[in-house]
Amino acid sequence: MESLIDTHIRRTNRNLLLTNLGIFAFLVFVSWASYRYYYNFFYGPFPISRSDLLSLSNPQSKQEYFVAVHGDTILDTGFYRVEQTLDKYTKRVESESITGYYELLLIDQRLLIVYTERPSSSIDFVGSLESIPDDLQEELVDKSESPLREAILPFMLDATSFRTPGYWGLLFLIPAFAFSLWNIQKSVRRFINPSLHPIYKSLQRYGDPLEVARSIDNEFRSRELLVQLPKCFLTASWLVVPTVFRTDFVHLIYILWVYKRRTKHSVNFIPIGTTFTAVIITRFGRKIEIHSTELGVNRILEALYQRVPWIQIGYSDELEKIFRKNPQELIAYVDNRREEYRSQREAEEDFKQSQSYNAPSDEDLEKAKRYGKVLGLHGKVTIDDIKQNYRDLIAKYHPDKVQHLGEELQRMAEEKTKEINEAYEYFKKKYSFD
């Protein structure tokens, strides 16, 4: 039977492999779709004869469309491309700038529209053969006189930077190909040797990974204290947080600090919603985030506090500063709280056992009854009840509070204080607490 650890290793490996195969397939498709462009990018510009250029009717049908063209003379059309900046709210034009110019290059008796970044007097151009934009066709070509209109070729030469988009494409494609191939081989290696998986490496913090994995699996299968929470679950000793590409296994005693993070979202200063996150910080410095509803986040924090009540609950800037600059201080503080909690639990257990199993004598019962009455104790009580009542009574009957009321009242207060201390010492000795 497959173990819980093996299940999550196989799941995360599968997700990693399928995701990166999908990325790789997408990149192959993009490369295939861009083949014509990159063929011209790497091998162009190509020389083109006048006869081939003048006989061309559709530039899209030509494989080698990044060409070098030589003409007879250059003519200014008076047309240029303008880029406008609009106000975000009123949509009024705030500024305009010229981004390119349209020229006419005379080649024999025909005219080729050339788009350049700046006016040019040259008759030699390098660029890509493109279809004429509809607005330019309408304004420059269709509205021209008949002889001129018939002389203009049915395509244009874009003489602006042809290779710039290609460089940006390569800057994306090459790292993306390398990234996807790296993750594919990584997932294959982990399928072959699961001990290479980060889950196994993370379990090394707690001892031998195989033994730790077996312990987690036994707790999960026994279903003892198993609690299913939003996007995670608790076993008797472990918090398990599965995500798409990884699963965090955290032993509960290694949790330091948990808190709820509320994030408000807005668009143009208009609130559109709030998201909630349970943030769990371990003594290894790892910050685990579980996104859920507010109710779901509250359930996670409550369940963790019930299992490990000594952890730090709630966010503060001071705690964040301590954790970033001196995490050992926070670790020591939580460890101290854990020891205090353990000592208190042991004392309470001893107290319960002494109440349940020690058969007190009549004299002891009389003392317990008398001293319990002095401390105001009734029925079954805990050590915390004894301590609290003692502190309250000492504060109430302290002689210093009545010294201004005369010697008689001060003497009575001293006797009452002595009686309270005697009763408290009796219970301290009887139930062995500090």
Secondary structure, 3 states (H helix, E strand, C coil): CCCHHHHHHHHHHHHHHHHHHHHHHHHHHHHHHCHHHHHHHHHCCEECCHHHHHHCCCHHHCCCCEEEEECCEEEEEEEEEEEEEECCCCCCEEEEEEEEEEEEEEECCEEEEEEECCCCCCCEEEEEEECCCHHHHHHHHHCCCHHHHHHEEEEEEECCCCCHHHHHHHHHHHHHHHHHHHHHHHHHHHHHCHHHCHHHHHHHHHCCHHHHHHHHHHHHHHCCCCEEECCEEECCCEEEEECCCCEEEEEHHHEEEEEEEEEEEEECCEEEEEEEEEEEEECCCCEEEEEECHHHHHHHHHHHHHHCCCCEECCCHHHHHHHHHCHHHHHHHHHHHHHHHHHHHHHHHHHHHHHHHCCCCHHHHHHHHHHHHHCCCCCCCCHHHHHHHHHHHHHHHCHHHCHHHCHHHHHHHHHHHHHHHHHHHHHHHHHCCC
